[in-house]
């Protein structure tokens, strides 16, 4: 048990923090929703009902969408773009292990199953990280559109407006894109800051940083 916690501590803590903050979002979101309902003379709802509400899932999907888009973009862009001196980049002047053609692997039975099988299975596997993030991004976009349309239509009803939109129609509104783009820009600002800051700044012990005594122009040795 102790070894399992040691070997998986990072993922365990990150998932735990996600659940804690998601719970916190649901608690304050529930209060915010009922406060808004009260202002408009609408019935308030219980916490469990809120967890299935469009208000909760629209806010959740909107953020998941931007996170998975950021990671998809980062994985793909770092495959062929470089930043000299950054621990987040491959070295533009050297061949990296991640560029090795798995079809020429000599690892034998130690290689993952798709590598041994080859063909289309291998083609999918060698791009599976970016494809997984792309899939989660697209699912989150769909969730955002569906839940966002429900929130919009509920607001229209509360204000006595007859106009209601489908999920596809809502995805074409400026409101949908405002909700998306305000998150996308912040995600790419954050990852750009990580790429540039890791050229000059250090964090001892972190694989996201170069060794403290490395020169600023040394690349990809985090």
KARATA-V823925 format. One record per run of one state. SS is the DSSP state (alpha for helix, beta for strand, coil for the rest). FROM is the first residue (numbers start at 1). TO is the last residue. If there is no record, write none. Layout:
SS:FROM:TO  SS:FROM:TO
This chain:
coil:1:1  alpha:2:7  coil:8:8  alpha:9:39  coil:40:46  alpha:47:50  coil:51:53  alpha:54:80  coil:81:96  alpha:97:99  coil:100:101  alpha:102:104  coil:105:107  alpha:108:110  coil:111:112  alpha:113:117  coil:118:118  alpha:119:125  coil:126:127  alpha:128:158  coil:159:166  alpha:167:171  coil:172:173  alpha:174:200  coil:201:222
